[in-house]
Amino acid sequence: MTITLNHFSAATVFALSASIVFGITHRETTREMVRYGLYCFAMFLGGALVAGWVMWLLRR
Amino acid sequence: MADSTTEKTKADEAAPLTVMAVVAPAIGWLVPGAGHMIQKRWIRGGLLFVSIVTLFLLGLAMQGHIYKANGGDILDILGFIGNLGAGGLYIVTLAMDWGQGAIAFATADYGTKFMIVAGLLNFISIADAYHIAIGKKQ
């Protein structure tokens, strides 16, 4: 079986998995885990989007 | 102030080496999240299992490359260390001779990175299971 993800899907899957692990392992309480996980997810995806737009601007 | 810091450091150094402090990381390495589950952190363990296994299997399905033990290029060695963190998943993958395809397109390279990151995330998960076992974390 072969799966082909586009760049954004791959970045989203990566961000989701890494954020869950970071949230659980880096914080003490459940509330803090959820907050930190969401923060990491936003940073991962936001960073990818910003980097994408920067590369688009540099290419023009 | 200095005394309390010294006492805390001594307390950290004197963390009791219980059976759980050895078993939880070992089980957690073999099966991602199992180190938490064995300590009755079912939800955390389940989430870690799903996250790490999904990332690894997706990497495999994307025709990612798996690294074997090698003494060559430094990036190959680091790739092997990353893959090794996935524990049981890595062993099964090697045993079945999966992940040996040539990287012919961009998403296959993503797959390779997915599997390395899955292993690295499992290392973090193992450390967390150990901290729970020695009572440093709830």
Backbone of each chain as ProteinMPNN parsed JSONL, in Angstrom:
{"seq_chain_A": "MTITLNHFSAATVFALSASIVFGITHRETTREMVRYGLYCFAMFLGGALVAGWVMWLLRR", "coords_chain_A": {"N_chain_A": [[0.849, -1.201, 0.0], [0.585, 2.152, -0.886], [0.825, 5.457, 0.156], [0.203, 8.732, -0.775], [0.823, 11.798, 0.306], [0.012, 15.277, 0.135], [2.04, 18.267, 0.468], [0.993, 19.954, 2.469], [-0.815, 18.307, 3.858], [0.965, 16.397, 4.852], [2.486, 18.021, 6.547], [0.51, 18.716, 8.365], [-0.24, 16.254, 9.556], [2.197, 15.571, 10.715], [2.503, 17.752, 12.492], [0.312, 17.362, 14.172], [0.792, 14.833, 15.41], [3.312, 15.27, 16.652], [2.654, 17.398, 18.331], [0.805, 16.284, 20.113], [2.429, 14.431, 21.486], [4.381, 16.178, 22.543], [2.753, 17.812, 24.161], [1.773, 15.996, 26.106], [4.136, 15.057, 27.281], [5.579, 17.267, 28.163], [4.239, 18.766, 30.061], [2.472, 19.067, 33.237], [-0.256, 18.957, 34.315], [-3.569, 18.004, 33.116], [-5.0, 20.084, 31.876], [-2.943, 21.917, 31.276], [-1.488, 20.33, 29.54], [-3.21, 20.077, 27.329], [-3.418, 22.751, 26.527], [-0.743, 23.36, 25.908], [-0.263, 21.501, 23.918], [-2.034, 22.383, 21.914], [-0.897, 24.878, 21.449], [1.638, 24.148, 20.444], [0.802, 22.812, 18.125], [-0.357, 24.908, 16.676], [1.9, 26.514, 16.34], [3.588, 24.848, 14.835], [2.086, 24.465, 12.436], [1.537, 27.121, 11.751], [4.149, 28.075, 11.488], [4.959, 26.588, 9.266], [3.249, 27.606, 7.313], [3.99, 30.323, 7.27], [6.684, 30.073, 6.533], [6.288, 28.994, 4.005], [5.038, 31.133, 2.64], [7.104, 33.029, 2.789], [9.045, 31.789, 1.226], [7.69, 31.865, -1.173], [7.608, 34.614, -1.641], [10.353, 35.147, -1.852], [10.924, 33.829, -4.164], [9.76, 35.289, -6.125]], "CA_chain_A": [[0.0, 0.0, 0.0], [1.348, 3.4, -0.944], [0.048, 6.669, 0.427], [0.865, 9.951, -1.223], [0.258, 12.996, 0.937], [0.608, 16.518, -0.359], [2.931, 18.89, 1.457], [0.242, 20.483, 3.609], [-1.323, 17.165, 4.635], [2.096, 15.816, 5.576], [2.825, 18.95, 7.634], [-0.562, 18.654, 9.37], [-0.1, 14.985, 10.285], [3.406, 15.708, 11.531], [2.231, 18.713, 13.574], [-0.647, 16.752, 15.101], [1.457, 13.788, 16.203], [4.356, 15.856, 17.503], [2.015, 18.242, 19.349], [0.226, 15.403, 21.142], [3.524, 13.906, 22.313], [4.965, 17.308, 23.3], [1.8, 18.233, 25.192], [1.715, 14.999, 27.189], [5.41, 14.838, 27.967], [6.229, 18.488, 28.655], [3.439, 19.477, 31.066], [2.065, 18.238, 34.384], [-1.696, 18.742, 34.449], [-4.285, 17.763, 31.854], [-5.303, 21.372, 31.259], [-1.693, 22.444, 30.703], [-1.12, 19.469, 28.398], [-4.055, 20.442, 26.192], [-3.039, 24.099, 26.098], [0.59, 23.323, 25.275], [-0.412, 20.746, 22.669], [-2.652, 23.28, 20.926], [0.1, 25.907, 21.146], [2.636, 23.532, 19.553], [0.172, 22.552, 16.825], [-0.482, 26.201, 15.989], [3.243, 26.972, 15.96], [4.073, 24.0, 13.731], [1.376, 24.771, 11.184], [1.766, 28.546, 11.464], [5.52, 28.184, 10.999], [5.011, 26.037, 7.9], [2.57, 28.55, 6.419], [4.834, 31.524, 7.146], [7.856, 29.691, 5.729], [5.816, 28.853, 2.621], [4.844, 32.471, 2.054], [8.432, 33.656, 2.655], [9.688, 31.199, 0.044], [6.975, 32.372, -2.357], [8.064, 35.992, -1.858], [11.748, 35.119, -2.296], [10.989, 33.278, -5.519], [9.223, 36.281, -7.09]], "C_chain_A": [[0.885, 1.252, 0.0], [0.422, 4.582, -0.723], [0.854, 7.862, -0.064], [0.157, 11.15, -0.604], [0.845, 14.228, 0.268], [1.363, 17.202, 0.782], [2.157, 19.34, 2.695], [-0.308, 19.36, 4.484], [-0.211, 16.541, 5.472], [2.468, 16.705, 6.765], [1.779, 18.881, 8.748], [-0.463, 17.387, 10.214], [1.092, 15.051, 11.23], [3.13, 16.607, 12.736], [1.31, 18.093, 14.625], [0.043, 15.73, 16.013], [2.479, 14.381, 17.166], [3.732, 16.681, 18.629], [1.416, 17.401, 20.473], [1.324, 14.9, 22.08], [4.147, 15.023, 23.158], [4.044, 17.716, 24.449], [1.811, 17.289, 26.382], [3.017, 14.956, 27.984], [6.002, 16.095, 28.604], [5.443, 19.227, 29.729], [2.891, 18.502, 32.105], [0.569, 17.918, 34.395], [-2.367, 18.583, 33.085], [-4.568, 19.075, 31.113], [-4.069, 21.973, 30.577], [-1.258, 21.639, 29.481], [-1.896, 19.876, 27.151], [-3.639, 21.809, 25.643], [-1.704, 24.082, 25.355], [0.541, 22.56, 23.952], [-1.0, 21.615, 21.566], [-1.668, 24.371, 20.491], [1.138, 25.354, 20.161], [2.056, 23.303, 18.16], [0.073, 23.846, 16.014], [0.877, 26.697, 15.512], [3.798, 26.163, 14.786], [3.423, 24.407, 12.413], [1.591, 26.221, 10.771], [3.16, 28.749, 10.894], [5.651, 27.692, 9.568], [4.38, 27.01, 6.904], [3.426, 29.795, 6.194], [6.052, 31.217, 6.279], [7.471, 29.553, 4.252], [5.651, 30.192, 1.934], [6.176, 33.199, 1.867], [9.137, 33.116, 1.417], [9.025, 31.691, -1.235], [7.428, 33.777, -2.678], [9.5, 36.014, -2.398], [11.857, 34.678, -3.755], [10.539, 34.305, -6.567], [10.289, 37.296, -7.483]], "O_chain_A": [[1.814, 1.372, 0.799], [-0.634, 4.686, -1.346], [2.05, 7.973, 0.208], [-0.978, 11.465, -0.96], [2.013, 14.241, -0.121], [1.316, 16.75, 1.926], [2.602, 19.136, 3.825], [-0.271, 19.452, 5.711], [-0.408, 16.202, 6.639], [2.733, 16.206, 7.858], [2.114, 18.974, 9.928], [-0.586, 17.437, 11.438], [1.01, 14.644, 12.388], [3.482, 16.265, 13.865], [1.511, 18.283, 15.824], [-0.11, 15.769, 17.234], [2.506, 14.037, 18.348], [4.227, 16.665, 19.756], [1.51, 17.764, 21.646], [1.177, 14.934, 23.302], [4.409, 14.835, 24.346], [4.499, 17.937, 25.57], [1.852, 17.729, 27.531], [3.002, 14.834, 29.209], [6.842, 15.993, 29.498], [5.93, 20.224, 30.262], [2.85, 17.291, 31.89], [0.176, 16.754, 34.474], [-1.821, 18.968, 32.051], [-4.402, 19.167, 29.897], [-4.143, 22.469, 29.454], [-0.729, 22.189, 28.515], [-1.332, 20.005, 26.064], [-3.525, 21.989, 24.43], [-1.556, 24.711, 24.307], [1.216, 22.923, 22.989], [-0.531, 21.593, 20.428], [-1.613, 24.739, 19.318], [1.475, 26.006, 19.173], [2.712, 23.557, 17.15], [0.379, 23.871, 14.822], [0.996, 27.237, 14.412], [4.398, 26.717, 13.865], [4.099, 24.659, 11.415], [1.801, 26.518, 9.595], [3.343, 29.5, 9.936], [6.356, 28.29, 8.756], [4.895, 27.217, 5.805], [3.568, 30.263, 5.064], [6.41, 32.0, 5.399], [8.229, 29.944, 3.365], [6.068, 30.372, 0.789], [6.351, 33.914, 0.881], [9.745, 33.868, 0.655], [9.688, 31.909, -2.249], [7.616, 34.117, -3.846], [9.822, 36.8, -3.289], [12.758, 35.097, -4.482], [10.892, 34.203, -7.742], [10.021, 38.197, -8.278]]}, "seq_chain_B": "MADSTTEKTKADEAAPLTVMAVVAPAIGWLVPGAGHMIQKRWIRGGLLFVSIVTLFLLGLAMQGHIYKANGGDILDILGFIGNLGAGGLYIVTLAMDWGQGAIAFATADYGTKFMIVAGLLNFISIADAYHIAIGKKQ", "coords_chain_B": {"N_chain_B": [[18.7, 29.211, 50.902], [20.665, 28.26, 49.086], [21.05, 25.898, 50.408], [18.585, 24.578, 50.159], [18.522, 24.178, 47.434], [20.691, 22.479, 47.118], [19.785, 20.32, 48.612], [17.612, 19.562, 47.074], [18.872, 18.776, 44.723], [20.307, 16.6, 45.697], [18.176, 14.973, 46.391], [17.114, 14.454, 43.879], [19.204, 13.012, 42.776], [19.116, 10.805, 44.373], [16.968, 9.314, 43.554], [14.816, 6.582, 43.843], [15.664, 3.414, 42.5], [13.444, 1.649, 41.221], [11.666, -1.376, 40.311], [9.757, -0.706, 38.46], [10.861, 1.608, 37.397], [12.705, 0.639, 35.668], [11.368, -1.223, 34.105], [9.194, 0.183, 32.912], [10.352, 2.152, 31.04], [11.576, 0.286, 29.315], [9.454, -1.301, 28.338], [8.033, 0.755, 27.215], [9.721, 1.484, 25.171], [9.634, -0.745, 23.496], [6.885, -0.944, 22.827], [5.286, 1.833, 21.833], [4.027, 4.164, 24.17], [3.256, 2.218, 25.962], [4.723, 2.232, 28.28], [3.524, 4.181, 29.782], [0.961, 3.185, 29.994], [1.327, 0.867, 31.52], [1.673, 1.974, 33.924], [-0.778, 2.769, 34.586], [-1.643, 5.068, 33.285], [-3.726, 5.428, 31.23], [-5.057, 6.95, 29.191], [-3.145, 8.851, 28.39], [-1.111, 7.083, 27.572], [-2.447, 5.755, 25.498], [-2.894, 7.844, 23.683], [-0.255, 8.542, 23.073], [0.592, 6.158, 21.915], [-1.108, 5.984, 19.625], [-0.35, 8.353, 18.266], [2.458, 8.051, 17.762], [2.657, 5.536, 16.51], [0.971, 5.912, 14.303], [2.365, 7.929, 12.925], [4.719, 6.558, 12.281], [3.766, 4.368, 10.743], [2.529, 5.705, 8.648], [4.761, 6.881, 7.506], [6.04, 4.599, 6.593], [4.145, 3.709, 4.752], [4.356, 5.724, 2.951], [6.484, 5.027, 1.478], [8.894, 5.409, 2.769], [12.362, 5.359, 3.781], [14.14, 2.992, 5.724], [16.67, 3.005, 8.16], [19.561, 1.009, 8.652], [21.863, -0.438, 11.087], [24.925, 1.195, 10.901], [28.196, 2.326, 9.949], [28.9, 4.504, 8.533], [28.2, 7.39, 6.805], [27.546, 10.362, 8.712], [24.93, 11.323, 8.813], [23.485, 9.081, 8.127], [24.019, 7.49, 10.33], [22.786, 8.98, 12.342], [20.193, 8.837, 11.403], [19.715, 6.136, 11.769], [19.823, 5.989, 14.579], [17.589, 7.539, 15.213], [15.533, 5.998, 14.015], [15.814, 3.684, 15.535], [14.679, 4.351, 17.949], [11.995, 3.816, 17.699], [11.603, 1.269, 18.495], [9.841, -1.663, 18.924], [8.387, -1.376, 16.567], [10.383, -0.743, 14.753], [11.923, -3.057, 14.846], [10.123, -5.001, 13.859], [9.705, -3.941, 11.304], [12.27, -4.169, 10.174], [12.533, -6.948, 10.309], [10.576, -7.795, 8.55], [11.559, -6.828, 6.269], [10.741, -4.392, 5.252], [10.481, -0.967, 4.051], [12.68, -0.551, 2.383], [12.812, 0.608, -0.053], [13.92, 2.609, -2.858], [14.346, 6.117, -2.59], [12.313, 7.863, -4.469], [10.609, 9.934, -4.914], [9.247, 13.085, -3.641], [7.494, 12.765, -1.416], [8.267, 10.332, -0.423], [10.619, 10.919, 0.798], [9.621, 12.492, 2.832], [8.326, 10.475, 4.196], [10.491, 8.986, 5.156], [11.507, 10.821, 6.997], [9.318, 11.004, 8.706], [9.351, 8.486, 9.949], [11.771, 8.585, 11.318], [11.289, 10.725, 13.055], [9.164, 9.66, 14.493], [10.492, 7.72, 15.984], [12.181, 9.385, 17.509], [10.301, 10.85, 18.945], [9.323, 8.795, 20.453], [11.483, 8.33, 22.118], [11.304, 10.576, 23.773], [8.878, 10.019, 24.954], [9.57, 7.708, 26.359], [11.355, 8.757, 28.247], [9.572, 10.31, 29.677], [7.894, 8.35, 30.763], [9.709, 7.165, 32.458], [10.191, 9.266, 34.265], [7.691, 9.405, 35.472], [7.685, 6.94, 36.7], [9.691, 7.183, 38.652], [8.574, 9.007, 40.26], [8.883, 11.688, 39.767], [7.159, 13.009, 38.19], [3.627, 13.345, 37.906]], "CA_chain_B": [[18.443, 29.114, 49.459], [21.64, 27.323, 48.517], [20.846, 24.605, 51.057], [17.415, 23.906, 49.586], [18.906, 23.728, 46.085], [21.561, 21.306, 47.29], [18.953, 19.203, 49.062], [16.787, 19.115, 45.939], [19.764, 18.045, 43.819], [20.577, 15.31, 46.319], [16.953, 14.174, 46.296], [17.009, 13.987, 42.493], [20.215, 11.976, 42.555], [18.785, 9.624, 45.16], [15.692, 8.744, 43.119], [14.902, 5.127, 44.021], [15.642, 2.622, 41.263], [12.466, 0.589, 41.42], [11.469, -2.267, 39.161], [8.983, 0.049, 37.471], [11.747, 2.583, 36.751], [13.443, -0.078, 34.616], [10.425, -1.911, 33.214], [8.367, 1.133, 32.143], [11.038, 2.615, 29.821], [11.836, -0.83, 28.396], [8.184, -1.62, 27.665], [7.699, 1.937, 26.408], [10.533, 1.459, 23.953], [9.13, -1.814, 22.623], [5.55, -0.547, 22.335], [5.102, 3.247, 22.198], [2.9, 4.455, 25.067], [3.02, 1.131, 26.921], [5.357, 2.62, 29.539], [2.515, 4.949, 30.518], [-0.189, 2.304, 30.275], [1.682, -0.062, 32.602], [1.562, 2.751, 35.17], [-2.197, 3.138, 34.648], [-1.946, 6.328, 32.584], [-4.293, 4.814, 30.031], [-5.348, 7.907, 28.109], [-1.863, 9.367, 27.9], [-0.453, 6.0, 26.85], [-3.183, 5.523, 24.251], [-2.621, 8.947, 22.759], [1.141, 8.411, 22.616], [0.624, 5.007, 21.01], [-1.743, 6.343, 18.348], [0.447, 9.38, 17.577], [3.759, 7.556, 17.291], [2.456, 4.436, 15.555], [0.421, 6.492, 13.072], [3.442, 8.614, 12.209], [5.646, 5.554, 11.751], [3.125, 3.592, 9.672], [2.362, 6.593, 7.488], [6.085, 6.978, 6.883], [6.267, 3.346, 5.868], [3.225, 3.686, 3.61], [4.807, 6.721, 1.974], [7.697, 4.451, 0.88], [10.075, 5.948, 3.439], [13.518, 4.461, 3.906], [14.51, 2.678, 7.102], [18.123, 2.895, 8.265], [20.115, -0.105, 9.419], [23.089, -0.088, 11.793], [25.976, 1.46, 9.921], [29.304, 3.144, 10.453], [29.278, 5.361, 7.417], [27.9, 8.819, 6.857], [26.995, 10.772, 10.004], [23.473, 11.441, 8.704], [22.956, 7.717, 8.158], [24.098, 7.029, 11.719], [21.72, 9.683, 13.081], [18.93, 8.252, 10.939], [19.585, 4.838, 12.442], [19.493, 6.237, 15.991], [16.188, 7.976, 15.225], [14.691, 4.819, 13.724], [15.935, 2.734, 16.645], [13.783, 4.783, 19.019], [10.646, 3.272, 17.501], [11.569, -0.005, 19.213], [9.195, -2.819, 18.316], [8.022, -1.054, 15.178], [11.617, -0.826, 13.967], [12.317, -4.473, 14.775], [9.201, -5.676, 12.932], [9.976, -3.429, 9.957], [13.503, -4.802, 9.681], [12.296, -8.383, 10.149], [9.745, -8.003, 7.361], [12.293, -6.233, 5.15], [10.02, -3.241, 4.702], [11.204, 0.3, 4.102], [13.959, -0.648, 1.68], [12.675, 1.168, -1.392], [14.708, 3.79, -3.191], [13.557, 7.339, -2.469], [12.185, 8.332, -5.843], [9.783, 11.143, -4.995], [9.358, 13.934, -2.449], [6.771, 12.261, -0.243], [9.028, 9.214, 0.148], [11.567, 11.543, 1.723], [8.816, 12.835, 4.017], [8.093, 9.219, 4.913], [11.722, 8.684, 5.893], [11.569, 11.742, 8.152], [8.235, 10.619, 9.618], [9.774, 7.329, 10.748], [12.83, 9.032, 12.242], [10.66, 11.55, 14.097], [8.385, 8.754, 15.354], [11.461, 7.152, 16.926], [12.636, 10.43, 18.437], [9.178, 11.136, 19.854], [9.236, 7.683, 21.41], [12.525, 8.562, 23.136], [10.735, 11.541, 24.732], [7.834, 9.283, 25.673], [10.265, 6.806, 27.293], [11.867, 9.59, 29.348], [8.407, 10.712, 30.481], [7.476, 7.164, 31.521], [10.7, 7.006, 33.535], [9.939, 10.306, 35.272], [6.498, 9.007, 36.225], [8.043, 5.778, 37.521], [10.498, 7.571, 39.831], [7.788, 9.951, 41.049], [9.226, 13.08, 39.456], [5.994, 13.564, 37.512], [2.403, 12.607, 38.251]], "C_chain_B": [[19.36, 28.08, 48.82], [21.429, 25.93, 49.103], [19.692, 23.846, 50.429], [17.717, 23.392, 48.181], [19.756, 22.463, 46.17], [20.749, 20.089, 47.685], [18.134, 18.634, 47.915], [17.63, 18.282, 44.977], [20.054, 16.658, 44.377], [19.366, 14.383, 46.21], [16.776, 13.606, 44.896], [17.975, 12.837, 42.24], [19.831, 10.672, 43.247], [17.424, 9.029, 44.785], [15.783, 7.224, 43.18], [14.795, 4.39, 42.692], [14.713, 1.437, 41.491], [12.396, -0.296, 40.177], [10.741, -1.51, 38.049], [9.852, 1.047, 36.708], [12.582, 1.948, 35.646], [12.47, -0.66, 33.588], [9.655, -0.916, 32.328], [9.095, 1.677, 30.903], [11.265, 1.489, 28.813], [10.576, -1.199, 27.609], [7.781, -0.475, 26.741], [8.505, 2.005, 25.13], [9.982, 0.419, 22.972], [7.789, -1.435, 21.993], [5.311, 0.902, 22.762], [3.855, 3.451, 23.069], [2.672, 3.398, 26.13], [3.654, 1.437, 28.278], [4.418, 3.443, 30.409], [1.358, 4.042, 30.924], [0.103, 1.362, 31.444], [1.627, 0.647, 33.958], [0.165, 3.358, 35.319], [-2.49, 4.544, 34.138], [-2.49, 5.929, 31.222], [-4.482, 5.798, 28.882], [-4.062, 8.463, 27.517], [-1.149, 8.305, 27.054], [-1.119, 5.733, 25.502], [-2.908, 6.6, 23.221], [-1.197, 8.877, 22.209], [1.264, 7.274, 21.61], [0.078, 5.385, 19.635], [-0.872, 7.341, 17.576], [1.71, 8.794, 16.964], [3.588, 6.453, 16.247], [1.897, 4.974, 14.228], [1.519, 7.149, 12.243], [4.386, 7.604, 11.547], [5.022, 4.811, 10.567], [2.876, 4.445, 8.429], [3.684, 6.746, 6.735], [6.403, 5.754, 6.055], [5.404, 3.29, 4.605], [3.608, 4.705, 2.538], [6.12, 6.306, 1.315], [8.961, 5.058, 1.467], [11.149, 4.892, 3.595], [13.83, 4.228, 5.377], [16.024, 2.439, 7.147], [18.518, 1.671, 9.087], [21.375, 0.38, 10.141], [24.208, 0.087, 10.777], [27.065, 2.322, 10.551], [29.786, 4.111, 9.393], [29.025, 6.828, 7.663], [27.206, 9.186, 8.173], [25.465, 10.885, 9.95], [22.806, 10.064, 8.71], [22.948, 7.165, 9.581], [22.98, 7.679, 12.54], [20.336, 9.157, 12.679], [18.667, 6.917, 11.62], [19.179, 5.024, 13.909], [18.029, 6.664, 16.116], [15.239, 6.812, 15.016], [14.659, 3.849, 14.896], [14.977, 3.081, 17.79], [12.385, 4.195, 18.897], [10.503, 1.857, 18.061], [10.965, -1.156, 18.435], [8.824, -2.584, 16.86], [9.236, -1.204, 14.262], [12.029, -2.285, 13.778], [11.44, -5.224, 13.769], [9.482, -5.243, 11.491], [11.223, -4.065, 9.357], [13.274, -6.28, 9.394], [11.502, -8.677, 8.877], [10.401, -7.44, 6.095], [11.492, -5.131, 4.45], [10.924, -2.009, 4.734], [12.548, 0.277, 3.404], [13.926, -0.032, 0.286], [13.577, 2.37, -1.6], [13.803, 5.017, -3.102], [13.484, 8.001, -3.839], [11.323, 9.581, -5.967], [9.735, 11.832, -3.636], [8.676, 13.329, -1.233], [7.458, 11.044, 0.372], [10.058, 9.758, 1.129], [10.841, 11.993, 2.992], [8.597, 11.582, 4.866], [9.302, 8.818, 5.748], [11.806, 9.545, 7.149], [10.478, 11.404, 9.172], [8.693, 9.483, 10.539], [10.875, 7.707, 11.735], [12.206, 9.819, 13.396], [9.816, 10.679, 15.031], [9.302, 8.123, 16.405], [11.921, 8.164, 17.955], [11.533, 10.798, 19.424], [9.03, 10.014, 20.883], [10.319, 7.796, 22.479], [11.995, 9.521, 24.212], [9.691, 10.851, 25.594], [8.452, 8.35, 26.72], [10.773, 7.595, 28.505], [10.722, 10.007, 30.266], [7.92, 9.542, 31.343], [8.428, 6.925, 32.699], [10.459, 8.026, 34.649], [8.697, 9.993, 36.095], [6.866, 7.871, 37.186], [8.839, 6.159, 38.77], [9.791, 8.633, 40.66], [8.104, 11.41, 40.808], [8.063, 13.793, 38.787], [4.787, 12.719, 37.877], [1.845, 11.848, 37.059]], "O_chain_B": [[18.92, 27.167, 48.122], [21.598, 24.92, 48.42], [19.781, 22.642, 50.189], [17.246, 22.328, 47.779], [19.571, 21.514, 45.409], [20.967, 18.984, 47.188], [17.971, 17.421, 47.781], [17.196, 17.242, 44.482], [20.051, 15.667, 43.646], [19.5, 13.182, 45.972], [16.357, 12.463, 44.718], [17.64, 11.841, 41.598], [20.168, 9.583, 42.783], [16.803, 8.329, 45.585], [16.717, 6.635, 42.633], [13.941, 4.704, 41.863], [15.146, 0.36, 41.901], [12.988, 0.003, 39.14], [11.057, -1.65, 36.867], [9.62, 1.306, 35.527], [13.108, 2.651, 34.782], [12.704, -0.603, 32.38], [9.487, -1.152, 31.132], [8.521, 1.67, 29.814], [11.161, 1.701, 27.605], [10.616, -1.384, 26.393], [7.264, -0.689, 25.644], [8.033, 2.523, 24.118], [9.879, 0.675, 21.772], [7.588, -1.587, 20.788], [5.149, 1.164, 23.953], [2.771, 2.969, 22.741], [1.966, 3.651, 27.107], [3.18, 0.957, 29.308], [4.509, 3.405, 31.636], [0.847, 4.118, 32.042], [-0.777, 1.092, 32.261], [1.545, 0.003, 35.003], [-0.046, 4.316, 36.063], [-3.492, 5.145, 34.527], [-1.818, 6.067, 30.2], [-4.112, 5.514, 27.743], [-3.907, 8.537, 26.298], [-0.65, 8.592, 25.966], [-0.445, 5.514, 24.496], [-2.715, 6.315, 22.039], [-0.967, 9.122, 21.025], [1.943, 7.399, 20.591], [0.717, 5.14, 18.612], [-0.678, 7.191, 16.369], [1.998, 9.014, 15.788], [4.282, 6.435, 15.23], [2.311, 4.534, 13.155], [1.6, 6.959, 11.03], [4.795, 7.78, 10.4], [5.655, 4.643, 9.525], [2.998, 3.966, 7.301], [3.724, 6.742, 5.505], [6.96, 5.85, 4.961], [5.864, 2.883, 3.538], [3.236, 4.569, 1.372], [6.788, 7.118, 0.675], [9.97, 5.21, 0.777], [10.88, 3.692, 3.547], [13.788, 5.159, 6.182], [16.583, 1.761, 6.286], [17.882, 1.348, 10.09], [21.89, 1.461, 9.853], [24.414, -0.758, 9.906], [26.846, 2.965, 11.577], [30.957, 4.488, 9.37], [29.559, 7.427, 8.596], [26.386, 8.424, 8.686], [24.785, 10.579, 10.93], [21.702, 9.902, 9.231], [22.016, 6.473, 9.992], [22.314, 7.014, 13.333], [19.433, 9.048, 13.508], [17.537, 6.61, 11.998], [18.311, 4.316, 14.418], [17.317, 6.21, 17.011], [14.261, 6.654, 15.747], [13.621, 3.269, 15.213], [14.522, 2.194, 18.513], [11.668, 4.089, 19.892], [9.4, 1.311, 18.096], [11.504, -1.577, 17.412], [8.933, -3.482, 16.026], [9.133, -1.721, 13.149], [12.432, -2.692, 12.688], [11.939, -5.983, 12.937], [9.495, -6.066, 10.577], [11.238, -4.452, 8.188], [13.744, -6.811, 8.387], [11.732, -9.687, 8.211], [9.862, -7.562, 4.995], [11.558, -4.965, 3.232], [11.984, -2.011, 5.36], [13.461, 1.007, 3.79], [14.894, -0.135, -0.467], [13.951, 3.06, -0.651], [12.636, 4.965, -3.492], [14.444, 8.61, -4.31], [11.309, 10.219, -7.02], [10.123, 11.26, -2.618], [9.224, 13.374, -0.132], [7.26, 10.751, 1.551], [10.338, 9.142, 2.158], [11.381, 11.889, 4.093], [8.673, 11.627, 6.093], [9.168, 8.373, 6.888], [12.137, 9.055, 8.229], [10.705, 11.512, 10.377], [8.457, 9.513, 11.746], [10.906, 7.205, 12.858], [12.546, 9.61, 14.561], [9.761, 10.937, 16.233], [8.931, 8.007, 17.573], [12.04, 7.845, 19.138], [11.801, 11.03, 20.603], [8.66, 10.254, 22.032], [10.1, 7.402, 23.624], [12.208, 9.308, 25.405], [9.624, 11.066, 26.804], [7.93, 8.216, 27.827], [10.637, 7.152, 29.645], [10.882, 10.052, 31.486], [7.576, 9.725, 32.511], [8.006, 6.535, 33.788], [10.518, 7.688, 35.831], [8.656, 10.285, 37.29], [6.419, 7.843, 38.332], [8.685, 5.538, 39.822], [10.339, 9.11, 41.653], [7.65, 12.279, 41.553], [7.98, 15.021, 38.806], [4.91, 11.519, 38.126], [0.82, 11.177, 37.18]]}, "name": "protein", "num_of_chains": 2, "seq": "MTITLNHFSAATVFALSASIVFGITHRETTREMVRYGLYCFAMFLGGALVAGWVMWLLRRMADSTTEKTKADEAAPLTVMAVVAPAIGWLVPGAGHMIQKRWIRGGLLFVSIVTLFLLGLAMQGHIYKANGGDILDILGFIGNLGAGGLYIVTLAMDWGQGAIAFATADYGTKFMIVAGLLNFISIADAYHIAIGKKQ"}
